[in-house]
Amino acid sequence: MRLLAARTQEEWHRRCAEADETLLRATLLGGRRVLPLVSGGRLADVSVEYADSMGVRYPARIVFEPPAETARAPGGTALAAARRACEAALEAACAHAAATAAVAALDAEVAATGQRVRAIERRRLPRLRDALAGIEFALEEREREDGARLRRLTTKNRS
């Protein structure tokens, strides 16, 4: 998961640089006033899909759905290219967010499991070993007592 997070981070940074470049080009060609007009005030949809691995639930994928393009987006081809580059950067950001959240969830579970193992090794196992030693000692005592009783009975029966 860490490798996936590193790869998605690289992809995200690369896509952001491309989006910055195309946005700058679109802004220089059409002016700043054109950028807010592209979305038409609509928002993108984002949904999270989860997966389970060894009992740990983590975000496997974040689905990014940009708002539908308007019929006639102002700004021409430069703005359309900028829109596509920004959508690609946002998709890469969603992939990186999912990978990072998965790493965090799995790391938290590994840490909790390690803590539980240490608690068992340091607290529970010594108590169980002490209890086992006590039971073994009591069994040995009973075996000695039974052996002594049997010897007394056999010596009584012989006499």
Steps between C-alpha positions, in 0.01 A plus 500: 500500500788733572637441150158573355478820705843610376405429139169682528675797663743524210214478251303763691793745505564443130133558413490814718797645317329430166177657626685809623664541161177462302309727740765766461475471121118520511511798735746684279285435193154558645552699817412411860131570454464194273612239758190508727270479198623154399325303772177695479472486880464123510701291748683175447384176664737295711424159647717264703514126439629287787682168509584252776831327548560268795217664693613858433265726311667773298415731208598310187395757245357850482286552194511853364230606255543852368198711415375457146644739249283786387398497137704805410778561746654842452872525452558264213738209481747634758230501766378154398855367531533668840175341612619154392835552674329614822266200491799269455675670794190461717468131406866452591440685829209266578713194426774632725252584776363146491848346507610726786187424702550126439859523625384688810226244573733204456775666706254569780387137498861374503578727796188386688584136431855553624365658816265206557783250444723682750218506754450125458873429524563726800183453704287207400768238423688542832172460690410191298848353555471560876156338504636202303791461741256506793279236338799279417626531858154407636484197265843383610395534865188294436703234321738480800208479739338227291830312484543525877143380556553205268822405678324514838215287368736242352703481822176461704378227269831312533491504875 
